[in-house]
C-alpha cells in the first residue's frame, strides 16, 4: 500500500537515524530492536514521521480508473491552519519493493 502524508509547514522531519544510517520506513526488524522511538510495532511498514503536525493515511490505488480511496473511506485531510503544506507519498510496503511512487 502507498501512504500519503500531509505535512503542515516546511520542516518535514521524515525519517530517523541510528548508527549513522537514516531510515525512512519502519520495518519489523527496526521495531523489534527498539532503537528508534519513532518506529514501534504499531508503525511497521509505515513512513517514519517525527513531525507532530503530520497526518498520514494508507491509500489504495485501483488499477484501471486511477481512483484512490483511503482505508476507512476517509481520504480527506482536514487543514485547520493556513500556511504552507507539503504532500508526501511513500511506499514502505515490502511487497511493493520493486515499484516506485
N, C-alpha and C positions, 0 to 999 in steps of 0.2 A: 504494500500500500504506500501511497505517496502521502506526505504530511505537508500541510500548508500552515505557516505561522505568520501572524500579523504582529509586527513589532512597532510599538509607538516610539518615535524618536529615531535617532540615527546611530545609537550605541547598541549594536546587535547583541553582544555577549553570547554568541553561539559557539559551542564547543568548550572543552575544558582540557587542561594539560596535566600530565603526570609523567615524571621522569623525562622531561624534555620532549614528549610526544603530545601533540594535540589530537584529541578525539572529538569527532562531530556526531557520532552515533553511539548511543548507549547499547552495548552488547551484553549478552548474558555473562560472558567472561568478566567484563569490567564490573558489572553489578555484583557478581559473586566475590570478586576481590575487594570490593568496598573501598576503593582508593579514590574515587571521585564522589563527593557529596551530591553532585548533580546527576549521578547515574545510579538509580536504585532499581530494585526488582520490578517496581511498577512502571518503570520507564524504559524497559528493554525494547529494542528495535524502534526507538523514537529518537528524534533530534535532541541533542543535549543543549538546553537553553538555561542560561544563568540570569537573564534579564527578567525581572518580575512583571514587566509590562508587556509580556508576550502571551498571546493566546494561540495555541497550536491545536490543529484538528487533523485527524487522519481522513483522507479523501479517497474515494474510489472513482476512477475514470472509466466510463463504459465504452467499450470498443464499438465503433461504428458511428455513433452520433456525437461523440465529443462532450457529452454532458457529464457533469461532476455532481456527486452527491456525498455530503459528509455523513459519516456514521451517525445514526440517531435522527437523520432527516434535517438537521440544522446546519446549513452551510454558510450562515451569516456571521460576520464578525461585527460586534456592536462597538462602534467607535464612540467613546464618551468624552474625549478631549480632542480639541483641534491641534493641529501641528503636523509635522512630517511623520509619515508611517512607511514602513518597508514591508513588502510581502515576500516571504521566503518559501521556496519549495524544496523539499528534501526527500531522499529515498534512503531510509535506514532499514528496510526490509531485506534480510539476507536472501530471500527467494528471488528478489529482483536485482541482484548484484550485477547482472550483465546489461541492465537498462540504464539509460541516462535520462535525467529530468531536464 
